[in-house]
Amino acid sequence: MPRSAQIIMELDYLNHVEMARLVEPNRAI
């Protein structure tokens, strides 16, 4: 996998985690 694609996937994952944290603040990640 190209390095750039891996970085994009990692950023996308972090974005999903942040969104989940905003939607459900009490949820343990």
C-alpha positions as CSV (number, residue, x, y, z in Angstrom):
1,M,0.0,0.0,0.0
2,P,1.3,3.5,-0.8
3,R,2.4,5.5,2.2
4,S,0.0,8.3,1.3
5,A,-3.0,5.9,1.3
6,Q,-2.0,4.6,4.7
7,I,-1.8,8.2,6.1
8,I,-5.3,9.0,4.6
9,M,-6.7,5.8,6.2
10,E,-5.2,6.7,9.6
11,L,-6.6,10.3,9.4
12,D,-10.0,8.9,8.4
13,Y,-10.0,6.6,11.3
14,L,-9.0,9.4,13.7
15,N,-11.8,11.5,12.3
16,H,-14.4,8.8,12.9
17,V,-13.1,8.4,16.5
18,E,-13.4,12.2,17.0
19,M,-16.9,12.2,15.6
20,A,-18.0,9.3,17.8
21,R,-16.6,11.2,20.8
22,L,-18.5,14.3,19.9
23,V,-21.8,12.4,19.4
24,E,-21.4,10.2,22.4
25,P,-19.2,12.0,25.0
26,N,-19.7,9.4,27.7
27,R,-18.7,6.5,25.5
28,A,-15.4,4.8,26.3
29,I,-13.3,4.6,23.1
